[in-house]
């Protein structure tokens, strides 16, 4: 843990930057210079793809919130109501229109929607986040989705891409490694009702 890792360090929450309450973006807020494509193929077996999130994906948002280990390891609130799930997706679409964040549905075999992946720039550096339903796990889709968004950000001219994991989330750490990310630093944050959490930041750089 680095020397500057203190219990009151800023909480890293890329999902909040993509789904938080709507507000007028501050002047100079970090934005993407270009938008990623609305559809991304995920080569491999089984085949998969990413498609830009749409309003009808609120049911996916709700299903993720009701998958126990998603709120456990991410900042998804548990058990979203229909209205709250719709609001979260609507806010994500607003963020995309403002160039602040982009989210996708992960589409797997049989055209089944099995999760969500996205990227935002809360600190001016692209950060990737994701959550998959059990039906989408064990197929390499998370790794390919994370790698694809990392590829896009680096090709767009960013020097590096971040990914954050809660300490102990071995599955997400494995995804980060397979997608070409390397652990950089650790910070202890005050979150979830005042409890302390340890976050690990993973970094993928151009040329790595």
Secondary structure, 3 states (H helix, E strand, C coil): CCCCCCCCECCCCHHHHHHCCCCCCCCCCCCCCCCCCCEEEECCCCCEEEEECCHHHHHHHHHHHCCHHHHHHCCCCCCCCHHHHHHHHHHHHHHHHCCCEEEEEEECHHHCEEEEEEEECCCCCCEEEEEECHHHCCCCHHHHHHHHHHHHHHHCCCCEEEEEEECCCHHHHHHHHHCCCEEEEEEEEEECCCEEEEEEEEEEECCC
